[in-house]
Amino acid sequence: HQPVEQLMAFRVMPNVKVVRPCDANETVEAWRLAMENQDGPVALILSRQNLPVLDRSRMAPAAGLARGAYVLSDPQGDAPRAVIIATGSEVHVALAAQKLLADKGVPVRVVSMPCWEAFEAQSEQYRESVLPPAIKARVAVEAGATLGWWRWLGDGGVTVGLNRFGASAPGKTNMERFGFTPQHVARCVEETLTEAKE
């Protein structure tokens, strides 16, 4: 089964919060959000593969999940020129792409966005603090249908997603084939920055 459409199908259901955590700490916070939610069902979308636990001494606390999206990692020293937004297992790809770009002198922010609905409920001020309107170069990374991502990307954004059913191969092979690699995501950011200048 290749559920490329199911995340978006859940997201369009009224009063459902869809949460796709990126590691064990976000999963704990996702469970907390589900237990405290009084406004309808919560769908927890968990990864089948083993995911590394992020070093929260270097990154933002997982408690940011309660607000739907949060700045997980900002570039050191310089203000970000682009934003990579990711969910679930693709957050790790986004962080690796951030490092590749930092090595090239391109400062990039990584945003973990496990729950669109919770983020939509935040104040405009908070949403803009996470996704500054001035930063037009944005790339979303999620192994599923890209429908709906333009809400967060704007006109200049790019999605790394999957708008077709996949292929029969080992998971790592398929992820590489369909562009879910740090190298491909980094290239998408660079292309988006180039287009933003033109």
Salt bridges, closest charged atoms under 4 A:
ASP23 OD1 - ARG56 NH2 3.29
GLU29 OE1 - ARG32 NE 3.14
ASP55 OD2 - ARG58 NE 3.46
ASP74 OD1 - ARG109 NE 2.72
GLU90 OE1 - ARG20 NH1 2.51
ASP103 OD2 - LYS99 NZ 3.51
GLU120 OE2 - ARG151 NE 3.96
GLU142 OE2 - ARG11 NH2 2.82
GLU176 OE2 - LYS172 NZ 2.65
GLU190 OE2 - LYS104 NZ 3.14
